[in-house]
Amino acid sequence: MSRKDLTINARIVCALLASLVSIGATAAQSGAKAPGPRPTLVVGIFVEGLTAEYVDLLRTNLTDSGFNRLINEGITIRNVDYGPGIDATAASAILVSGASPSVNGIPAAKAWDSTTRREYPVLLDASLAGNYTEQQLTPAPLLVSTLSDEIRISDGGIGQVHSVALDPQQAILLAGHAGNSSFWISDINGKWTSSTHYRETPTPISRRNVGLTLASRLDTMSWEPAMALDRYPDLPEYKKLYPFRHTFPSRNVDRFTIFKSSPMANREVAATAAEYISTLSLGKRGVTDMLSIGLDVSPYLYGREADNRIETMDAIIRLDRDIASIVRAVENGPGMANTLLFVAGTPAPSGGKRDEERWNIPSGQFSPRKAVSLLNMYLMALHGNGEWVSGYHNGFFFLNNALIKERGMNDSDLRREGAEFLSRMSGVSDVYTIDDILARRAGDDPNALHRNISPRHAGDLLVMVNPGWEISDGDDSDASAVSETQLPVVRWQATTSPVYILAPTVESSEIVERVDARAIAPTLARILRIRSPNAASQPNINY
């Protein structure tokens, strides 16, 4: 090479170095900062019944690695708004998809089959066989993509997506369409169970289903207070005298269901999740993996008293320890510096035990079965003999559309007549036709009510029952065989829950204004620098 060529090369190198220095100086002057590395592990913890108020109340009793770390170092969104009439299944679908039930197709845990006149799990697919179970579930009824799907897609399927949960449908929603595995605890035999939609069975599941079965250990488990009774805040003195103790004996045929309503089940799921992180090397493989965990701190309904505050507080304290155990597993794995961890609350069941009669709280009992019979007789008086009402499910009355079509009648007119009749029944505060709901003319917030209705699952008439009233089972049930203490009691309450987000790229902050639940998925996608789920229409949160 000639001296002239060397001189030219030297000049090019010098020019490039000068350009880099100039760019760096400009970035420094403007305060720009290069983005940190993308998280290699996403851990999502979904907790039914979680409220910010209880977390705040108990903070002095919580660990440094659980909620206190999430609050001190991450983003706290106190009021994530799901809109009216949402249960934990529908809320989970909103969180993972960024879309409302009218779009994602999941309005509640159960749906109604007008042909068989029975309710069924909303994720049911009769063509699938279960794994260790007869439940035939699939993510196909979820009509849109999820955050976990987008994580799988972003790395071409190399990243792994797993879920473990107490509830089967939540487990499937958390794993999404493209997940590697999804497991939950069976109500029948206590084994970890899945759907054949998912092909993998991780080692922690195999170990627990063969050598460490829940059935072999449940007799020795009990749920007692995690600390001295006088340390639980805001308890009346009489509640501090006698500690609770709940057991799950083999003679109780429902013991696995009851166990899953206790925080001891959360511990079982959290321990399994921690083993997933360690044995599968999640977050340590150069791509982004996701592990979703479904837990429950809803009010415990299997005690002897309607006042279950101490059980709820104890469940939160134990949940905090479970979160801390998952954080330890992350720190021993990819490290929190490479992890996006979020905890999302979903609404607790709206019902509960009826208050004791001595308090004189106005109450009554609304029987959908009797209401179906009376409405049918009323429509027969107007339009002739026939079974005009098909049934009742989840607040909706379903008319017999086949009969209406056969008689050549206008279904909107029958819905209006039915609404006028039902609105005069005892215990009914309001009735909305599906026509008014879809036209955004119903309720205090018509847009929110419209968003949370899935047209393909909705009935013809939505009945709002007075708060404090009990609702007996639907038209195929023997209401007299149901213990009065087991009937759900109507409570009108805001369906808001907190979300806590901890990631290396976020700073500590608190958002107290109401945040649309559909904005959570886009916000998490932004932190991960991947695209949002395909139906996520809300912008991400400014934090």
C-alpha positions in Angstrom: 0.0 0.0 0.0 1.4 3.5 -0.9 2.0 6.3 1.5 -0.8 8.2 -0.2 -3.3 5.4 0.5 -2.2 5.3 4.2 -2.7 9.0 4.4 -6.2 8.8 2.9 -7.2 5.9 5.3 -5.9 7.9 8.3 -8.0 10.8 7.3 -11.1 8.6 7.0 -10.5 7.1 10.5 -10.0 10.6 12.0 -13.2 11.8 10.4 -15.2 8.9 11.7 -13.8 9.4 15.2 -14.6 13.1 15.1 -18.2 12.3 14.0 -18.6 9.8 16.9 -17.3 12.3 19.4 -19.6 15.0 18.0 -22.6 12.7 18.2 -21.7 11.7 21.8 -21.3 15.4 22.7 -24.7 16.3 21.2 -26.4 13.4 23.0 -24.8 14.5 26.3 -25.8 18.1 25.8 -29.4 17.1 25.0 -29.7 14.7 28.0 -30.4 11.7 25.8 -29.7 8.4 27.3 -29.3 5.1 25.4 -32.0 2.6 26.2 -31.0 -0.1 28.6 -31.0 -3.8 27.6 -34.3 -5.4 26.9 -35.5 -7.6 29.8 -34.8 -11.2 29.2 -37.5 -12.4 31.7 -41.1 -11.2 32.3 -42.8 -12.4 35.4 -46.5 -11.5 35.6 -48.4 -12.2 38.9 -52.2 -12.0 38.6 -54.0 -11.9 41.9 -57.7 -12.1 42.2 -59.2 -9.9 45.0 -56.0 -7.8 45.5 -56.8 -4.2 46.7 -54.3 -1.3 47.2 -56.1 -0.4 50.4 -55.2 -3.7 52.1 -51.6 -3.5 50.8 -51.3 0.0 52.3 -52.8 -1.1 55.6 -50.4 -3.9 56.0 -47.2 -2.3 54.7 -45.4 -2.4 58.1 -45.9 -6.1 58.2 -44.7 -6.8 54.7 -41.2 -7.9 53.6 -38.6 -5.7 51.9 -38.6 -7.9 48.8 -42.4 -8.1 48.2 -44.8 -5.2 47.8 -42.5 -2.8 49.6 -39.9 -3.2 46.9 -42.5 -2.9 44.1 -43.8 0.3 45.7 -40.5 1.8 46.5 -38.7 1.1 43.2 -41.4 0.7 40.6 -44.7 2.1 39.3 -47.8 1.9 41.4 -51.1 2.2 39.5 -53.7 2.4 42.3 -56.9 2.3 40.3 -57.0 0.2 37.2 -60.5 0.4 35.9 -62.1 -2.7 34.3 -65.6 -1.3 34.0 -68.9 -2.9 35.2 -69.8 -6.5 35.6 -66.3 -8.0 35.3 -65.1 -11.1 37.0 -61.5 -12.3 37.4 -61.5 -14.3 34.1 -62.7 -11.4 32.0 -60.3 -9.0 33.8 -57.4 -11.3 33.1 -58.4 -11.4 29.4 -58.4 -7.6 29.3 -55.0 -7.4 31.0 -53.3 -9.8 28.6 -54.9 -8.6 25.4 -55.4 -4.9 26.0 -59.0 -5.3 24.6 -62.4 -5.3 26.1 -64.8 -8.3 26.2 -66.8 -6.9 23.2 -63.6 -7.3 21.2 -61.6 -10.2 22.9 -64.7 -12.4 23.3 -64.3 -13.2 27.0 -67.1 -11.5 29.0 -67.0 -13.9 32.1 -65.8 -17.3 33.3 -69.0 -19.0 32.3 -71.2 -18.7 29.2 -74.7 -20.0 28.3 -75.7 -22.5 25.7 -79.2 -21.7 24.5 -79.5 -25.1 22.8 -78.6 -27.3 25.8 -79.7 -24.7 28.2 -76.7 -25.1 30.4 -73.8 -23.0 31.3 -70.3 -24.0 30.3 -66.7 -22.6 30.8 -66.2 -19.8 28.3 -62.9 -21.5 27.0 -64.6 -24.9 26.5 -63.7 -26.8 23.3 -65.5 -30.2 23.2 -63.1 -31.5 20.5 -60.1 -31.4 22.9 -59.2 -33.9 25.5 -57.8 -32.8 28.9 -54.5 -33.8 30.4 -55.3 -35.4 33.9 -58.8 -33.9 33.6 -62.1 -33.9 31.8 -62.1 -30.2 31.2 -61.6 -29.5 27.6 -60.3 -26.0 27.4 -58.5 -24.0 24.7 -57.5 -20.4 24.1 -59.4 -20.3 20.8 -62.4 -18.4 22.2 -60.0 -15.6 23.0 -60.3 -13.8 19.7 -57.1 -11.7 19.8 -53.4 -12.0 20.5 -52.0 -11.5 24.0 -48.8 -10.1 25.5 -47.4 -13.6 25.8 -48.1 -14.3 22.2 -46.3 -11.2 21.1 -43.3 -12.2 23.3 -43.1 -15.5 21.5 -43.5 -13.9 18.1 -40.8 -11.2 18.8 -38.0 -13.8 19.1 -39.3 -16.2 16.4 -40.6 -18.7 18.9 -37.2 -19.2 20.7 -38.4 -17.5 23.8 -40.5 -19.7 26.2 -43.9 -18.8 27.6 -45.3 -20.7 30.6 -48.2 -20.2 33.1 -49.1 -21.8 36.4 -52.3 -20.8 38.2 -55.1 -21.9 40.5 -57.9 -21.4 38.0 -57.8 -23.3 34.7 -59.2 -20.6 32.5 -56.9 -18.0 33.9 -53.9 -20.3 33.4 -54.9 -20.6 29.7 -55.5 -16.9 29.2 -52.1 -16.2 30.7 -50.3 -18.6 28.4 -52.1 -17.4 25.4 -52.4 -19.0 22.0 -48.6 -19.6 21.5 -47.5 -20.6 25.0 -45.3 -23.6 25.6 -47.2 -24.8 28.7 -50.1 -24.0 30.9 -50.9 -25.8 34.2 -53.4 -25.4 37.0 -54.4 -27.4 40.1 -57.3 -29.8 39.6 -60.4 -29.5 41.8 -60.9 -33.3 41.4 -57.6 -34.8 42.4 -55.2 -31.9 43.3 -52.9 -32.8 40.4 -51.3 -30.2 38.1 -53.5 -30.3 35.0 -53.4 -28.9 31.4 -55.0 -28.9 28.0 -53.7 -30.8 25.0 -53.4 -27.5 23.2 -50.1 -27.1 25.0 -47.4 -29.6 24.2 -44.8 -29.3 27.0 -44.8 -30.7 30.6 -41.9 -29.0 32.5 -40.0 -31.0 35.1 -41.5 -29.2 38.1 -44.9 -30.4 37.0 -43.8 -34.0 36.4 -42.1 -34.1 39.8 -45.2 -32.8 41.7 -47.6 -35.1 39.8 -45.6 -38.2 40.6 -43.5 -38.0 43.7 -44.7 -34.8 45.5 -48.5 -34.9 45.0 -50.7 -32.5 46.8 -53.1 -35.3 47.8 -50.3 -37.0 49.8 -49.6 -33.8 51.7 -52.9 -32.0 52.1 -54.0 -33.8 55.3 -51.0 -32.4 57.1 -51.6 -28.8 56.0 -53.5 -26.2 58.0 -54.1 -22.4 57.6 -53.5 -20.5 60.8 -52.5 -16.8 61.4 -49.0 -16.0 60.2 -48.4 -13.7 63.1 -49.7 -12.7 66.5 -53.3 -11.5 66.4 -52.6 -8.2 68.0 -50.4 -7.3 65.0 -53.3 -7.3 62.5 -54.5 -3.7 62.2 -58.1 -2.4 62.5 -59.5 -5.6 64.1 -62.1 -5.3 66.8 -61.0 -6.7 70.1 -63.2 -9.8 70.0 -61.5 -10.9 66.7 -58.1 -10.9 68.6 -59.2 -13.5 71.1 -59.6 -16.7 69.0 -57.2 -17.4 66.2 -58.7 -19.2 63.1 -57.6 -22.6 61.9 -58.7 -24.1 58.6 -57.9 -27.6 57.6 -58.5 -29.8 54.4 -59.2 -33.3 55.7 -59.6 -36.2 53.3 -63.1 -36.9 54.4 -64.2 -33.6 52.7 -64.9 -34.3 49.0 -64.5 -30.6 48.2 -61.1 -30.3 50.0 -59.1 -29.4 46.9 -61.6 -26.6 46.0 -61.5 -25.3 49.5 -57.7 -25.5 49.6 -57.5 -23.5 46.4 -59.5 -20.7 48.2 -56.8 -20.4 50.8 -53.3 -18.8 50.7 -51.8 -22.2 51.2 -52.6 -22.8 47.6 -50.8 -19.6 46.6 -47.7 -20.9 48.3 -48.0 -24.1 46.3 -48.2 -22.2 43.0 -45.4 -19.8 44.0 -43.1 -22.6 44.9 -43.8 -24.3 41.5 -43.2 -21.0 39.7 -39.9 -20.5 41.5 -38.8 -24.0 40.4 -39.8 -23.1 36.8 -37.3 -20.1 36.9 -34.4 -22.2 38.2 -34.9 -25.5 36.3 -35.8 -24.1 32.9 -33.1 -21.3 33.1 -35.8 -18.7 32.2 -34.3 -15.4 31.3 -30.8 -16.7 30.9 -30.9 -17.9 27.3 -30.3 -14.6 25.3 -34.0 -14.2 24.5 -37.1 -13.0 26.4 -39.0 -15.6 28.3 -42.3 -15.1 30.2 -43.7 -16.8 33.3 -47.3 -15.9 34.3 -48.6 -16.8 37.8 -52.3 -16.8 38.9 -53.1 -16.4 42.6 -56.1 -15.6 44.8 -56.7 -13.5 47.9 -60.4 -13.2 47.6 -62.5 -13.3 50.8 -62.5 -16.8 52.2 -66.0 -18.1 52.2 -65.5 -21.4 54.0 -65.2 -20.1 57.5 -68.0 -19.9 60.1 -68.3 -16.1 60.1 -69.3 -13.6 57.5 -66.6 -11.3 58.9 -63.4 -12.7 57.3 -61.2 -9.6 57.5 -58.4 -11.4 59.4 -58.2 -14.2 56.9 -58.0 -11.6 54.1 -55.2 -9.7 55.8 -53.4 -12.9 56.5 -53.7 -13.9 52.8 -52.1 -10.6 51.8 -49.2 -11.1 54.2 -48.6 -14.6 52.9 -48.9 -13.3 49.3 -46.2 -10.8 50.0 -43.9 -13.6 51.2 -44.8 -15.6 48.1 -43.8 -12.6 45.9 -40.6 -12.3 47.8 -39.8 -16.0 47.2 -40.3 -15.5 43.4 -38.0 -12.4 43.5 -35.3 -14.6 45.2 -35.6 -17.1 42.4 -35.2 -14.3 39.9 -32.2 -12.9 41.7 -30.6 -16.4 41.7 -31.4 -16.7 38.0 -31.2 -13.8 35.4 -31.3 -11.1 38.1 -33.8 -8.3 38.6 -31.6 -6.1 36.4 -32.8 -8.2 33.5 -36.4 -8.7 34.6 -39.8 -7.1 34.2 -41.9 -8.0 37.2 -45.5 -6.9 37.5 -48.3 -7.7 39.9 -51.9 -7.1 38.7 -55.0 -7.3 40.8 -58.3 -8.6 39.4 -61.7 -8.1 40.9 -62.9 -10.5 43.7 -66.2 -12.3 43.3 -69.0 -9.8 43.8 -71.0 -12.0 46.2 -70.3 -12.9 49.8 -72.1 -14.2 52.9 -75.3 -12.4 54.0 -74.9 -10.2 57.0 -76.5 -11.6 60.2 -80.2 -10.8 60.6 -79.5 -8.9 63.9 -78.0 -6.0 61.8 -81.4 -5.4 60.1 -79.8 -4.8 56.7 -82.5 -4.7 54.0 -82.4 -7.9 52.0 -84.4 -10.4 50.0 -84.0 -13.3 47.6 -84.3 -13.0 43.9 -85.0 -16.4 42.2 -84.1 -16.4 38.5 -85.9 -19.7 38.1 -89.2 -18.2 39.4 -88.6 -15.0 37.3 -88.1 -17.1 34.1 -91.4 -18.9 34.9 -93.3 -15.7 35.6 -91.9 -14.0 32.5 -92.8 -16.9 30.3 -96.4 -17.0 31.6 -96.7 -13.2 31.0 -95.5 -13.6 27.4 -97.9 -16.5 26.9 -100.8 -14.3 28.0 -99.7 -11.8 25.4 -98.7 -14.0 22.5 -100.1 -17.5 23.0 -98.7 -20.8 24.3 -95.0 -21.5 23.9 -91.8 -21.5 25.8 -90.8 -17.9 25.2 -87.9 -17.8 27.7 -85.0 -20.1 27.3 -83.2 -19.5 30.5 -81.2 -17.2 32.8 -77.4 -16.9 33.1 -75.1 -14.3 34.8 -77.8 -11.5 35.0 -79.1 -12.2 31.5 -82.5 -13.6 30.5 -82.5 -15.4 27.2 -85.6 -15.4 25.0 -86.5 -18.3 22.7 -85.3 -16.8 19.4 -86.4 -19.9 17.4 -90.0 -19.6 18.6 -90.0 -15.8 18.0 -88.8 -16.4 14.4 -91.4 -19.2 13.9 -94.2 -16.9 15.0 -92.9 -14.2 12.8 -92.7 -11.7 15.7 -90.4 -8.8 16.3 -87.8 -9.7 18.9 -87.1 -6.1 19.9 -90.8 -5.7 20.8 -90.7 -8.9 23.0 -87.5 -7.7 24.7 -89.2 -4.3 25.5 -92.3 -6.2 26.9 -90.1 -8.5 28.9 -88.1 -5.5 30.4 -91.3 -3.8 31.4 -92.5 -6.9 33.2 -89.2 -7.8 35.0 -88.7 -4.2 36.1 -91.8 -4.5 38.3 -90.5 -7.6 40.2 -89.3 -7.3 43.8 -85.6 -6.9 44.1 -85.1 -5.6 40.6 -83.6 -2.1 40.4 -83.3 -1.9 36.6 -83.6 -3.9 33.4 -81.7 -3.2 30.1 -82.4 -4.7 26.7 -79.5 -5.9 24.6 -80.7 -3.3 22.0 -80.2 -0.5 24.5 -76.8 -1.9 25.6 -75.5 -2.1 22.0 -76.8 1.3 21.2 -75.0 2.7 24.3 -78.3 3.8 26.0 -78.1 1.7 29.1 -76.6 2.2 32.6 -74.8 5.0 34.3 -71.8 4.6 31.9 -73.3 3.3 28.7 -69.9 3.1 26.9 -68.4 1.0 29.7 -71.3 -1.3 29.8 -71.2 -1.7 26.0 -67.5 -2.5 26.1 -68.0 -5.3 28.6 -70.7 -7.1 26.7 -69.7 -9.8 24.2 -72.6 -9.9 21.7 -72.2 -13.6 20.9 -72.5 -14.5 24.6 -75.1 -11.9 25.7 -78.8 -12.6 26.4 -81.8 -10.4 25.6 -82.4 -8.7 29.0 -79.9 -7.7 31.6 -81.4 -7.5 35.1 -79.8 -5.5 37.9 -80.7 -6.9 41.4 -80.8 -4.7 44.5 -77.7 -4.6 46.6 -78.0 -6.8 49.7 -80.3 -9.3 48.0 -79.4 -12.9 47.5 -79.5 -14.6 44.1 -80.5 -18.2 44.0 -79.2 -20.5 41.2 -80.7 -20.4 37.7 -83.7 -22.2 36.2 -82.1 -25.7 36.2 -81.4 -25.6 40.0 -83.2 -26.7 43.1 -83.0 -23.5 45.1 -84.4 -25.2 48.1 -81.5 -27.5 48.3 -79.0 -24.7 48.5 -78.0 -23.5 52.0 -79.0 -19.9 52.5 -75.4 -19.0 53.6 -74.1 -20.2 50.3 -76.2 -17.9 48.1 -74.3 -15.0 46.5 -75.2 -11.6 47.9 -75.3 -8.7 45.5 -72.9 -5.8 46.2 -72.4 -2.9 43.8 -68.8 -2.0 43.9 -66.2 -0.4 41.6 -64.2 -3.0 39.7 -60.8 -1.3 40.2 -57.6 -3.0 41.3 -53.9 -2.0 41.6 -51.1 -2.9 39.3 -47.4 -2.7 40.3 -44.7 -2.7 37.7 -40.9 -3.1 38.5 -38.3 -3.0 35.7 -34.8 -1.7 35.3 -36.0 1.1 32.9 -38.7 2.6 35.2 -38.4 4.9 38.1 -40.5 4.9 41.3 -43.8 6.7 40.8 -47.5 6.5 41.8 -50.5 7.0 39.6 -53.7 7.7 41.6 -56.0 8.6 38.7 -58.2 5.9 37.2 -56.4 4.1 34.4 -58.2 2.1 31.8 -57.3 -1.6 32.2 -56.8 -1.9 28.4 -53.7 0.4 28.7 -51.7 -2.1 30.8 -50.7 -4.5 28.0 -49.5 -1.7 25.7 -47.5 -0.2 28.6 -45.8 -3.5 29.3 -45.1 -4.0 25.6 -43.4 -0.5 25.5 -41.1 -1.5 28.3 -40.2 -4.7 26.4 -39.8 -2.8 23.1 -42.2 -5.2 21.3 -45.4 -4.5 19.5 -48.7 -4.5 21.5 -51.3 -7.2 21.2 -53.2 -6.8 17.9 -56.4 -5.5 19.5 -54.8 -3.1 22.1 -56.4 0.2 21.1 -55.4 2.3 24.2 -52.2 4.3 24.3 -49.6 3.2 26.9 -49.4 4.9 30.2 -47.1 7.9 30.7 -45.0 7.1 33.7 
